[in-house]
Amino acid sequence: MSVQADPPEQEEADLLFIVFEGSSPEDVSHARQLWSSLSLLPPLESRLVSADIHQRLPVSRPQRTAKSPRSRQRQEERRRYAAMGDQRKEILALLRRQRERRIQKELLSVAFKPKGKVGRENEGKEKEQMRRVL
């Protein structure tokens, strides 16, 4: 093999560092190629993502924007019926409250109502008798 001329930076590095003292130039070039081809990886603990674990975000499903007109119509009907049901419940609750208030007022006023006259019953009987006669 032929020995190539080293660039000036390499010559300075050779002067500063003793790579293989007493080795042949061919061994030195092989060693340099080996060390330049290797790159030391950081330890597994320092990695953010481990190579043996799948860390992938779940794929989002396509949104269902295309709805048939029939299904939209059914949903709209359901909403309307639900609103009507809610309104009916509110009305019934209001009527129930009004009835309870009216009953309470009547119960309070029963004690103060004048008693019916006994004579009124007799008047009704007298009118019936007169009709029979005539």
GROMACS elastic network, one bead per residue, 0.5 to 0.9 nm:
[ bonds ]
;  ai    aj funct       b0    kb
    1    26     6  0.77785   500
    2    26     6  0.88847   500
    3     6     6  0.87530   500
    3    25     6  0.76201   500
    3    26     6  0.77966   500
    3    29     6  0.87814   500
    6     9     6  0.79939   500
    6    10     6  0.58863   500
    6    11     6  0.62944   500
    7    10     6  0.53310   500
    7    11     6  0.64842   500
    7    12     6  0.89521   500
    8    11     6  0.50674   500
    8    12     6  0.63640   500
    8    13     6  0.87011   500
    9    12     6  0.51639   500
    9    13     6  0.62673   500
    9    14     6  0.86449   500
   10    14     6  0.61114   500
   10    15     6  0.86525   500
   11    15     6  0.63022   500
   11    16     6  0.87444   500
   12    15     6  0.50975   500
   12    16     6  0.62840   500
   12    17     6  0.86075   500
   13    16     6  0.50958   500
   13    17     6  0.59059   500
   13    18     6  0.86535   500
   14    17     6  0.53290   500
   14    18     6  0.64131   500
   14    19     6  0.72753   500
   15    18     6  0.71906   500
   18    21     6  0.61780   500
   19    23     6  0.88547   500
   19    28     6  0.73117   500
   19    31     6  0.86247   500
   19    32     6  0.87331   500
   20    23     6  0.54443   500
   20    24     6  0.83852   500
   20    27     6  0.82644   500
   20    28     6  0.64661   500
   20    31     6  0.86993   500
   21    24     6  0.88179   500
   23    26     6  0.81305   500
   23    27     6  0.62696   500
   23    28     6  0.66279   500
   24    27     6  0.52976   500
   24    28     6  0.63794   500
   24    29     6  0.88300   500
   25    29     6  0.61944   500
   25    30     6  0.86412   500
   26    29     6  0.52091   500
   26    30     6  0.62894   500
   26    31     6  0.86393   500
   27    30     6  0.51022   500
   27    31     6  0.60920   500
   27    32     6  0.85878   500
   28    31     6  0.50864   500
   28    32     6  0.61767   500
   28    33     6  0.86807   500
   29    32     6  0.50683   500
   29    33     6  0.62119   500
   29    34     6  0.85817   500
   30    33     6  0.51585   500
   30    34     6  0.61531   500
   30    35     6  0.86897   500
   31    34     6  0.50262   500
   31    35     6  0.61684   500
   31    36     6  0.84908   500
   32    35     6  0.52031   500
   32    36     6  0.59805   500
   32    37     6  0.84551   500
   33    36     6  0.51325   500
   33    37     6  0.60090   500
   33    38     6  0.86271   500
   34    37     6  0.52583   500
   34    38     6  0.63369   500
   35    38     6  0.52953   500
   35    39     6  0.77760   500
   36    39     6  0.73773   500
   41    44     6  0.85524   500
   42    45     6  0.81617   500
   42    46     6  0.64848   500
   42    47     6  0.72416   500
   43    46     6  0.56540   500
   43    47     6  0.70798   500
   44    47     6  0.53776   500
   44    48     6  0.86173   500
   44    49     6  0.88578   500
   44    50     6  0.71855   500
   44    51     6  0.89977   500
   45    48     6  0.80675   500
   45    50     6  0.87359   500
   47    50     6  0.64939   500
   49    52     6  0.88366   500
   49    53     6  0.77956   500
   49    54     6  0.89759   500
   49    55     6  0.76015   500
   50    53     6  0.56105   500
   50    54     6  0.81362   500
   50    55     6  0.83796   500
   51    54     6  0.75543   500
   56    59     6  0.86585   500
   57    60     6  0.88628   500
   60    63     6  0.86064   500
   61    64     6  0.89211   500
   62    65     6  0.87536   500
   63    66     6  0.86797   500
   64    67     6  0.71298   500
   67    70     6  0.82598   500
   67    71     6  0.66598   500
   67    72     6  0.67950   500
   68    71     6  0.54333   500
   68    72     6  0.64678   500
   68    73     6  0.87348   500
   69    72     6  0.50729   500
   69    73     6  0.60937   500
   69    74     6  0.86483   500
   70    73     6  0.50734   500
   70    74     6  0.62494   500
   70    75     6  0.87068   500
   71    74     6  0.50269   500
   71    75     6  0.62039   500
   71    76     6  0.85977   500
   72    75     6  0.51288   500
   72    76     6  0.61908   500
   72    77     6  0.86375   500
   73    76     6  0.50715   500
   73    77     6  0.61788   500
   73    78     6  0.86322   500
   74    77     6  0.50588   500
   74    78     6  0.61722   500
   74    79     6  0.86476   500
   75    78     6  0.50444   500
   75    79     6  0.62334   500
   75    80     6  0.86785   500
   76    79     6  0.50827   500
   76    80     6  0.62478   500
   76    81     6  0.86693   500
   77    80     6  0.50575   500
   77    81     6  0.61131   500
   77    82     6  0.84567   500
   78    81     6  0.51451   500
   78    82     6  0.60051   500
   78    83     6  0.85166   500
   79    82     6  0.50940   500
   79    83     6  0.61399   500
   79    84     6  0.86036   500
   80    83     6  0.50665   500
   80    84     6  0.61341   500
   80    85     6  0.85534   500
   81    85     6  0.60424   500
   81    86     6  0.85458   500
   82    85     6  0.50261   500
   82    86     6  0.61823   500
   82    87     6  0.86031   500
   83    86     6  0.50877   500
   83    87     6  0.61563   500
   83    88     6  0.85901   500
   84    87     6  0.50328   500
   84    88     6  0.61062   500
   84    89     6  0.86213   500
   85    88     6  0.50401   500
   85    89     6  0.62065   500
   85    90     6  0.86586   500
   86    89     6  0.51191   500
   86    90     6  0.62787   500
   86    91     6  0.87181   500
   87    90     6  0.50883   500
   87    91     6  0.62355   500
   87    92     6  0.86817   500
   88    91     6  0.50857   500
   88    92     6  0.61535   500
   88    93     6  0.85374   500
   89    92     6  0.51613   500
   89    93     6  0.60994   500
   89    94     6  0.85790   500
   90    93     6  0.51133   500
   90    94     6  0.61663   500
   90    95     6  0.86709   500
   91    94     6  0.50585   500
   91    95     6  0.61852   500
   91    96     6  0.85531   500
   92    95     6  0.50689   500
   92    96     6  0.60535   500
   92    97     6  0.85923   500
   93    96     6  0.50336   500
   93    97     6  0.62002   500
   93    98     6  0.86486   500
   94    97     6  0.51401   500
   94    98     6  0.62018   500
   94    99     6  0.86160   500
   95    98     6  0.50675   500
   95    99     6  0.60896   500
   95   100     6  0.85864   500
   96    99     6  0.51250   500
   96   100     6  0.61868   500
   96   101     6  0.86687   500
   97   100     6  0.51340   500
   97   101     6  0.62232   500
   97   102     6  0.86265   500
   98   101     6  0.51455   500
   98   102     6  0.61535   500
   98   103     6  0.86514   500
   99   102     6  0.50570   500
   99   103     6  0.61476   500
   99   104     6  0.85829   500
  100   103     6  0.51472   500
  100   104     6  0.61695   500
  100   105     6  0.86505   500
  101   104     6  0.50832   500
  101   105     6  0.61911   500
  101   106     6  0.86334   500
  102   105     6  0.51125   500
  102   106     6  0.61849   500
  102   107     6  0.86284   500
  103   106     6  0.50527   500
  103   107     6  0.61230   500
  103   108     6  0.86227   500
  104   107     6  0.51064   500
  104   108     6  0.62731   500
  104   109     6  0.87081   500
  105   108     6  0.51163   500
  105   109     6  0.61998   500
  105   110     6  0.86864   500
  106   109     6  0.50773   500
  106   110     6  0.60533   500
  107   110     6  0.53675   500
  107   111     6  0.77564   500
  108   111     6  0.66157   500
  108   112     6  0.79623   500
  109   112     6  0.52831   500
  109   113     6  0.62772   500
  110   113     6  0.53471   500
  110   114     6  0.86534   500
  111   114     6  0.84159   500
  114   117     6  0.88778   500
  116   119     6  0.87447   500
  116   120     6  0.78661   500
  117   120     6  0.57591   500
  117   121     6  0.78803   500
  118   121     6  0.59228   500
  118   122     6  0.72114   500
  119   122     6  0.51290   500
  119   123     6  0.62519   500
  119   124     6  0.88677   500
  120   124     6  0.64226   500
  120   125     6  0.88244   500
  121   124     6  0.53228   500
  121   125     6  0.65968   500
  121   126     6  0.88555   500
  122   125     6  0.51116   500
  122   126     6  0.61819   500
  122   127     6  0.87023   500
  123   126     6  0.50417   500
  123   127     6  0.62280   500
  123   128     6  0.87243   500
  124   127     6  0.52390   500
  124   128     6  0.64432   500
  124   129     6  0.88320   500
  125   128     6  0.52040   500
  125   129     6  0.63433   500
  125   130     6  0.87687   500
  126   129     6  0.51165   500
  126   130     6  0.62455   500
  126   131     6  0.87159   500
  127   130     6  0.51171   500
  127   131     6  0.62772   500
  127   132     6  0.87487   500
  128   131     6  0.51784   500
  128   132     6  0.63969   500
  128   133     6  0.87856   500
  129   132     6  0.51482   500
  129   133     6  0.63382   500
  129   134     6  0.88080   500
  130   133     6  0.50681   500
  130   134     6  0.62383   500
  131   134     6  0.52315   500
